[in-house]
Amino acid sequence: MRRNRWIGSLMIGVALISILWTQPWTIRAGVDEVQTWLPQQVLAAASYRADVRVDMKAHTVTGTLAVRFSPQDDKAYFHLYPNVFQERADLGGENWEQILGKQREPGSIQISEVRVDGASVPYKLQGSMDTLLAVPLLGKSSAKQTEVEMNFALQVPFNNGRLSYNDHAMWLGNWLPILAMKGADGWRLDPYASIGDPFFSEMANYHLRVQIEEGYQLASSGIESVAVVTQTRPQRQSIYELDAWNVRDFALVILDDSYRQESGKVGNVVVRTWSQEGDDPQVASHLHQVAMQSLAYYGNQFGRYPYQEYDVVKTGGFFGGMEYPSIVFIQDEYFSRTDQVADAIVAHETAHQWFYGLVGNDEVREAWVDESLTDYATMAYLQSVDPARARGYIQLRLAQSKTAETYAAKGLRVWQSVEQFPTWKSYTELVYGRGAAMWWALREGWGEDRLHELLRQYVLENQYGQAKGQELMERLSAEAGADATPFVDYWLKLRLEQKEAAEAWVNKGKHE
């Protein structure tokens, strides 16, 4: 992984409330007004309520979860992602080793006492690694909301992934049972793939009650600044009550007292960067400034960030950075150096707050949608701050795009499921490199202002929802006044013989 640190570092990328139908926020972005609804103004598909206790010594999280939603079938499915790390799982091979490392300890999540509207039901675990929980909903209908409750016990695994711990922190990504989605083609029960971010979820409201030992603190997808915190005696525990409205998931990091936060504001948004005692304070401060500046830049370009807080947290892991709603995990090594790699990672994960967070997409079948837009936005931000410093990153992505001929010969393309990529390298060079280079080519052909206006409208029309790749392509066709198929075929489907037709489409679009 260290052979190319650029590639290795950048792979990865509530209770229900009353609906307040007031006017949306309005700001100036370029020459047009961009409206962003506040999260609490939008009806969420589900509400999650969890009461959990964290044991940092045993590396466990135990508690109860209640989920209220409108049934779509006579059953519901919940993803149990932590079960992919259980002891009997076969996680060998280069791709899993990329995620987990060679030194690892298993983990899993145990479910018990599942109830539907208060009545116990005979649930089933499904999937090769019990990563799906099937709950019967006989007699229930979408006309009335149903509540599913369960007890759970999570043994946090030790590895280099999104769900792990070290001597000073525990980071919980994709840890809570979460409702599977059902679309026109049926239930989406995708397994936890070894490449990419194999997650796909709807917006929901979350209310968590988190009990941790004194001496620890937390950062989360919730709003810590208004959390209710209770100290208990003689147990010497702290209980946090946290809310997050209209988010796609709820991530949580428990931090010991070696952690320090630097805080600032971008408009009304509180931005916190969490580093540790002993880290170079200038490095931590620099990363904090990148987080704040990029948040402001993306808000101006693509639509205002509507949440109240944004946390950038130092964790372990292999991933460089990992995005979650209102919080991102940043690999610890980047708190010991200030260079364009670290800048790009923080800026990239911040851009995901728009492309994945505010506007969702199918990260399993169409990973290019959020990742290509996120990485283009990263390039644009770095270019706006310091073109000379940005040159290395931009040249990296453009160089990766030129590997398309090799991948095309193998039958690979950008627009395919994460499970179809044979290696992390192919996934990175195509989804990030080729995908971002496509948008950069359009920027050079049409100009930044015109491209960003198109992306602002994309965010405006899809905020809090799901967008599809086909929709983006139709938007390009409408903007150019000509069918964008040759452009898409060349860049995303690696039909390289379409190069001249793709360039002609861009040139035709200049004059519309």
Buried (B, 14 or more C-beta within 10 A) or exposed (E): BEEEEBBBBBBBBBEBBEEEEEEBBEEEBBEEEBBBBBBBBBEBBBBBBBBBBBBBEEBBBBBBBBBBBEBBEEBBBBBBBBBBBBEEBEBEEEBBBBBBBEEBBBBBBBBEEBBBBEEEBEBEBBBEBBBBBBBBBEEBEEEEBBBBBBBBEBBBBBBBBBBBBEEBBBBBBBBBBBBBBBEEEEBBBBBBBBBBBBBBBBBBBBBBBBBBBEEBBBBBBBBBEEBEEEEEEEEEBBBBBBBBBBBBBBBBBBBBEEBBBBBBEBEEBBBBBBBBEEBEEEBBBBBBBBBBBBBBBBBBBBBBBBBBBBBBBBBBBBBBBBBBBBBBBBBBBBBEEBEBBBBBBBBBBBBBBBBBBBBBBBBBBBBBBBBBBBBBBBBBBBBBBEEEEBEBBBEBBBEBBEBBEEBBEEEBBBBBBBBBBBEBBBBBBBBBBBBBBBBBBBBEBBEBEBBBBBBBBBBBEBBBEBBBBEBBBEBBBEBBEBEBBBBBBBBBBBBBEBEEBBBBBBEEBEEE
